[in-house]
Amino acid sequence: NNNNNNNNNNNNNSKAKIKRRGSGGGKPRPRWKKHHTKLIKTGRWNDEESTAFLLGMKKYGPGRWSMIGLNIPTRDTLQTKTHGHSILKRMKKGENVYKLLEDENGKKSSDHMSDCANLLGP
């Protein structure tokens, strides 16, 4: 009789259901707030976005993609990171990626930079 009880207890324990987290039927939680807004663009980066990115990279340094991305309202953090990696590849090849910040004479273009500097804030 004791053997039967022990066997039943073992069987009950082995058949116990494993409760899993997050397997409820609710909506998935959005991971990125900006990603679900209509402000986020896809495709090629325009000059204003690129300039804001480069100014942010100069200000915060390469690799601080989330800080740089906060100043580009039309792109999410992942897009900023991906764009940053392509910029770093171009820099590694020897390309002057900051040429967008300079005019034809090699001087910094103040009009274009002041427009984009407003995106970065203080």
Phi, psi and omega in degrees: 000317177296325178296320179296319179295319178296319179295319179295320178296319178296319180294320180295320179293322182286337180266004182297137180283141177268122179275125182254145177283146171070013180264016178290170184268014183284179178291148175291144180285128177294133183276325182234129181290314183294333184297331185264008178263164181277356179287336185288125180262161173237170177089203186293147178279134178277174184298321181295316178295317180296319179294316178298322178296312182295321177296320178294322179292324176292322183286314187259341182093155179294143179099346179266057190298322181292322177293317179295318183295334178297337183265005178237091188292343183268002181227147177269176187296320180295319177297321179296316180297314180297316178297320179298319179294323178291324177295317180296324176297317180295322178295321180296329178283352178101006181284142176275094183285343181274007182295337177295333180278356181245149176272191184297332182273003181086001178268155178294132180281103187290324181298309183292321181290323180292325177298315183280334178294332177296332177292326184282332181075191183288000000 
